[in-house]
C-alpha cells in the first residue's frame, strides 16, 4: 500500500515538474536601438571594471592598454550605430 502511494506521489511530482505550460512566458521583442543601448551600458561597465582592476594592480600596462583600446573601439562602434539609427526618420 505504501509503495503504491509513493508511486502515485512520484508520478504526480514528475507530472507537475515536467508538464509543458500552455502559456509560457515570452521575451518581449527588442528593437535594434534597445539592444545597442544595453550593449553600450555593458561596454561602459567593462571599461569601469578594467580601470578598477588596473588600479588594483591586476593588469600589466600592455594588457591594460590593449583591452582599453578594444573596449573603446567597441563603444565607438556602438555609439556610431546608435546615432545612425536615431538620425533615421521613423
C-alpha positions in Angstrom: 0.0 0.0 0.0 2.8 2.4 0.9 4.7 1.5 -2.3 1.5 2.3 -4.4 1.1 5.7 -2.6 4.8 6.5 -3.2 4.5 5.6 -6.8 1.4 7.8 -7.3 3.2 10.7 -5.5 6.2 10.2 -7.7 4.1 10.3 -10.9 2.3 13.4 -9.6 5.6 15.2 -8.9 7.1 14.3 -12.2 3.9 15.4 -14.0 3.9 18.7 -12.1 7.6 19.4 -12.8 7.8 18.3 -16.4 4.3 19.1 -17.8 4.7 21.8 -20.5 2.9 25.0 -19.9 0.4 26.3 -22.4 1.1 29.9 -21.7 4.8 30.0 -21.4 6.4 33.4 -20.7 7.7 35.0 -23.9 10.5 37.5 -24.1 9.5 40.9 -25.4 10.9 41.6 -28.8 13.7 44.3 -28.6 14.4 46.8 -31.2 18.0 47.2 -32.5 18.2 50.5 -30.7 17.3 48.9 -27.4 19.8 46.2 -27.9 22.5 48.7 -28.7 21.7 50.8 -25.6 22.1 47.7 -23.5 25.3 46.8 -25.3 26.7 50.3 -24.7 26.0 50.0 -21.0 27.8 46.6 -20.8 30.8 48.1 -22.6 30.9 51.0 -20.2 30.6 48.7 -17.2 33.5 46.6 -18.6 35.6 49.8 -19.0 34.9 50.7 -15.5 35.8 47.3 -14.2 39.0 47.3 -16.3 40.1 50.6 -14.8 39.4 49.4 -11.3 41.4 46.2 -11.8 44.3 48.1 -13.4 44.5 50.4 -10.5 44.3 47.4 -8.2 47.4 46.1 -10.0 45.8 43.1 -11.7 46.8 44.1 -15.2 50.2 45.0 -16.6 50.4 48.2 -18.6 50.5 46.5 -22.1 47.4 44.3 -21.4 45.5 47.2 -19.9 46.2 49.4 -23.0 45.2 46.7 -25.4 42.0 45.9 -23.5 41.1 49.5 -23.1 41.6 50.3 -26.8 39.5 47.3 -27.8 36.6 48.3 -25.5 36.8 52.0 -26.6 36.7 50.9 -30.2 33.6 48.7 -29.5 32.0 51.6 -27.6 32.6 53.9 -30.5 31.1 51.5 -33.0 28.0 51.0 -30.8 27.6 54.8 -30.3 28.0 55.4 -34.0 25.3 52.9 -34.9 23.0 54.3 -32.2 23.5 57.8 -33.7 22.8 56.5 -37.2 19.6 54.8 -36.1 18.4 57.8 -34.2 19.0 60.1 -37.2 16.9 58.0 -39.5 13.2 59.0 -39.8 10.8 56.5 -38.5 
